């Protein structure tokens, strides 16, 4: 019950994360909390409820403001994983 209520509240307050992928050259992630790892082949990003891994070559991060991140370069894969809850 709590998870459904939390999800409804996040959606209502526009706190969900949104990913826009433009070909294999750029990815924009809305509602990004932090950059966990960043190099030219991997960018790991944290959102409120998942971790996003962007794999590729020549990756660069731009526009990290207002909880939005733009990743550019040759993107080969995007991996989403649910964040583990703290106990």
N, C-alpha and C positions, 0 to 999 in steps of 0.2 A: 504494500500500500504506500509506504513512504517513498519508494523509488518512483512510482507512477506520479505521485504528487510533486516530487522534486523535478522530474522531467517536464511536467506541465508548467511549473513555475519558470523553469529555465527557458522554455519555448516562449512563454508569454512575455518574459523580460528580454527577449532576444539575446540570450546567453548561450545558445547552442553554437557549436563550431560549424563553419562552412568552408568547404574546400572547392576552389575553382582551378581546374587544370586546363591550360591552353596548349594543345598539342603536346609535344614533349619538351617544350622550351621554358615554360613558367608555371608556377603553382602559387596561388594565393590562399592563405589560411587565415580566416577571421576568428577572433576570440582565442588567440594564442597567449598562453600564460608566460611561457619562457622558452628560450633556446637552450636545450640540454646538451647538444653536441653539434659542432659545425666544422666541417673541413670540405675539401673540394670533391669528395665522393659521397659523403653522408651528411644530411642535416636532420637532427632529431628535435622535434618540437613537442611541447606539452600543452594540452588543452585542459579544461576542467575535468574531463572524463576519459581522455585517451591520450596515447602517445602516437605521433605521426613521424614515420621515418621516410625520408625522401632520398633515394639512391640515384646516382648518376655520375657524370663527369663534368668538371668545371663549374660546380655548383657555387652560387653566391647568394647571400641574403641581403635584401634591400627592404626599405620601408618598414622597419620594426617600430611602429608607433600606433597608438590607439588600438592595441591588441590585435594588430594585423601584421602579417609577414608575407613578403614576396620572395620566392626562391626562383632563381633563374639558372640556366645551364641546360645540359642535355640530360633530361630525366629519364631513367630506365625503369624505375619502379617506385611505388608508394605503398607503404605497409602501415596498417592501422592496428593498434592493440589497445585493449581496454586497460585503464590504469588499475593497479592493485589498491585495494582499500587498506588504510592503516588500521592496525589492531592494537 
